[in-house]
Amino acid sequence: MTKKASLAVLFLGFLLFLTGCPRTQGPTPSDTAMGGPGTRSGDVLTGMDAGAFGLDGSEFGLEGRDGSGFFNGREMVPGILPSVFFEFDQSFIRPQDRTKLSEAAEYMSANPNVGLLIEGHTDWHGTAEYNLALGDRRARSVREFLVNLGVSGARIETLSKGDLEATHGLSREEGIRDRRADLIILR
């Protein structure tokens, strides 16, 4: 065999090796600690159990929520303020939703003792990681808009739910109801 033929065979063998290697896939949401296939109710570590094993995050400089934070004793009241909707793969506030946010800012001004949780949602298109990041951008976009309207940022918390509550299989046009930020009052 010539040198060129040997290199060609070696290269083809390498390509076959790469395409034949199984790809590992990360866990699906149902396989995580929230209880996936094959888990029993006792299989999931609670925060108390994790602390008993020294897994409370303190060794990494992390602190758990102790209930004295933003949500402490607050009732979550959805439906008072309208949701804000987004175009596919976008996080900017649409002109037709700016009025909704102006009304939300007025509500917050008239009710100084309430807080606001903004939940960012996406449709099912895209990876879980991408959708969590997009949901976060949407929630932060709404937060920034409200802060610019005079609502104190200390009264607003954001949370990304990504595609966790999305209806799978919808077209891009149908999925607009999943591409939203929900404004939830905290009393």
PyMOL commands that set and color helices and strands:
alter all, ss='L'
color gray80, all
select helices_A, chain A and resi 3-20+29-31+41-43+47-52+58-60+95-110+128-148+153-155+174-177
alter helices_A, ss='H'
color red, helices_A
select strands_A, chain A and resi 76-77+84-85+115-121+156-162+180-186
alter strands_A, ss='S'
color yellow, strands_A
deselect
rebuild
show_as cartoon
